[in-house]
C-alpha cells in the first residue's frame, strides 16, 4: 500500500520552530486552520461560526475576494502525483480580475517566505497535470490578524525543480531513519 507524502511534509526538513514556544505554535496552527475553514467554506457557500479572534481575518479575506477574484476553478482540491507518491491540497485555483490564466493561490496566516514558492510550485505542477492546462502567476495570500491582505507573487520557474530536490532529500532522510 502506497504511503502518500504531503507537499508540506516534504518541505518540513526546511522548517525550524526551535525558538517558538509550543503553546504559541499550537495556537497559531489552530487559528490558521480555523481561518482556512471559514474563508474557503465561505467561497463554497458554506457557513461556519467564526471565532472572535479570526473575525477580522475572515472579513479581510471576503473583501479581498470580492475585489480580486473573477472566476473560481476549484477550492480545497486534492492533487496527486502517483509516480512521486505526492499529495497536496491547494486552497484555491482562481482567475484574478484582469488576468487571462488561472492562478494557484494559498492562504497564509504566518510569514510568507521562499518556501511558499516551492509549495505553490508543487501544487501548480500537479494542477497542470490534473487539469491539462497552464496556469498564471502563483500567489500566497497573506491574511493578517487585523484583516489586511497582501498577495505575494511567486513566478520563479525553478520552484518546482528545487522542490523536487528537497523532496528527494526528505525521502532519503526517511530511508536513513528506517535503517
N, C-alpha and C positions, 0 to 999 in steps of 0.2 A: 504494500500500500504506500503510495507516494505521500511524503510529508511536504506540504507546501510551505514556502518561506515567504513571509510578508515583506514587501518592499522596505518598510520602516525597520523591520527586524534585520534585514541585510545591511542597512546603514547604521545599525546600533553600535558597531565597532568604532564609529567616529564620535559618538556622543559620550560626554563626560558630565556627570552630575555630582561629582565628588564634593563640591563645596556647597551643595544645596541641601538644606535640612529636609529629611524625608517627609515630614508633615507638610511642608510647603510644596514639595514636589507632588504629593498626592492631591493636595487641594487644587493646584494648578491643572493637573491632569483631569480632575473631576469637572472643574469649570470649563475646560476645553471640550470635554465630552458633552456636557450639557449645552454648550453654545452650538456645537455642531448639530446636535439633535434638534434644538429649537429652530435654528436658521434653515437647515436643509429640510426639516419637516414642514416648515412654512412654505418653502418653494414647492414641495409636493402637495400642498393644500391640506396638510395635517395640522392639528393643534396640539401643542404640548404646554402644560403650565410652565411659565418662565420664572425661575427663581430670581428674587430681587437682585442678587449680586451679578447677574448677567443681563438684566433688562436693557441697560444702555447698549451693550454689545449687540443684542438682537435687533434693537431699533436701528442702530447704525448700519447693520447688515441690510435690513429691509430698505433703508434709504439708498444705500449703495446699489442694491439690486435694481430698484426702480429706475435709477439714473443710468446704470451701466449695461444691463442685460437686454439684448434684443430677442434672443431665442435660446431655448434650452434643448440640448441633445439628450443628456442624462443627468441624474442626481444619484449620488452614492452607488455608483455602478461597480460591480466586482469585475476586475480584469485579471486574466490569467495567461501565463505563457507555460504551456505544458512541457516544452523542451527544457526550459530552465527551472521548472518547479517553482515559479514565482507567481505570487498573487498580490494584488493591491486593490484598494477601494478608493477610487477617485471621488472627490467631493462633488465636483460639478464640471460638466463639459457644456459650454455655452458660447454663443456668439455675442461678443461685445459690440455695442452700438458703434457703427461706423467701420467695422472690420468685416472682411469677406469670409474668413475662415473661423471655425470654432476653436476655442481655446480650452486647455486643461487648466482648471482652477482649484487650488487647495486652500481651505480656510485655515488660518493660523491665529492662535491667541498668544503664542510665545514669539520669541525672536525669529525673524526671518533671516536666514543666512544661506551660504552657498550650498549647504547640504539639501536645502529645499529644492534647489535647481536639479540636483541629482534625483531626488524623489519624483519630481514632476517629469523629468526626462524618462524615467522608467514607466510612469503612467502613460505618458504620450506614446512611447514605443508600443505598449500593449494595446492602447486605444486605437492606434493606427492599424494594427493587425486585426483587431476585432471589427472595426467599422470600415476598414478598407478605404481610408481617406487620409489626407494630410490635414494637419492642424496648424493653427497660427501660434502666436506667442503663448507661452505658458506663464501663469501668474500665481503667486502666493498672495492671498488677500489677508493682510494683517488687520485683525479686528481688536481694537483696544478696549480696555475695561470702560473707558469713557465714551465708547461708541464711535470713535473716529476710526475710519478705514483708510487703508493705503494699499494700492495694488503694486506689487513688486514684480516686474517682468523678468523672465528667465529665457534667454534666447541663445545660450551657448550650445552649439551643435555637439560639443564634447561631453555634455552632461550624461548622455546615455552610455558612451564608451567608458567614461570614468566610473559610472555606477557599476558597470559590468566588472571592472577591475576590483572594486571594493566588494562586490557580491562574491566574486571568486575568492578573495581573501577571507571573507566571512565563512564560506563553505569549507575552505582549507582549515580554518581555525576550529570549526566544529569537528572535522575528521580527526584533528590532533587531540582534541579533548576526549574523544572516544577511545584512543589508544593508550 
